[in-house]
Amino acid sequence: MKRERLLQFGALLWLMAVWILLWGNVSWANILGGLAVGALIMVLMPLPRVPVEGRVHVLPLLRLAVMFVYYSLQSSLQIAYLALRPGPPPVTGVLRYQLGIKSDLVLTLCIDVLNLIPGTMVLEIDQVRRIVYVHVLDIGSQKAVSQFYRTVAQLERLFIEAFERDSDWKPSPWHNRDLHYDDPTQEGSS
């Protein structure tokens, strides 16, 4: 409960900071107004509970940030090359990858990073099996396809190291509670 209160307090401070930035100056009236508006937002429009089931590890998180910047620059250069080179447009397609990420929160963060890398767009997520279907701009060669799988595997490994180490993993009571398995072999067994 202490951790949840700390997160709520942090969210309230964040909302207050946004309020102050919107008004453009720091004053006691804006601080108090930001706290009041933030509290009102948190009471009237509460966010759903998102289980935090692991721990944040700072060094792998920094490596993840560095790799994200590297992959973004690399793929931006590849897109620029594909756009400027003479010849036919690149071969595009949809590739799938099964992630080993357990937490829905970390899965969402990983999907967000994949979507922010130029040349990729996550089209579908199979939440039960943790399979993502990603549209990739260039799959014209086996080298390009292998590069995509290496990139996703590296990101997955960094996300697990940063947020979901097995030694720190504690599933929340509502982990996977909303998932409905459509397994025809289990029909009528519930």
Protein Blocks (a to p, Z undefined) as FASTA:
>chain_A
ZZmmmmmmmmmmmmmmmmmmmnopacfklmmmmmmmmmmmmmmmccdddddfbdcdfklm
mmmmmmmmmmmmmmmmmmmmmmmpgcddddddddddddfbfblklmmmmmmmmmmpghia
cfbdcfknopacdddfblcbfklmmmmmmmmmmmmmmmmmmmmgfklgccdfkgoklpcc
fbfklgokZZ
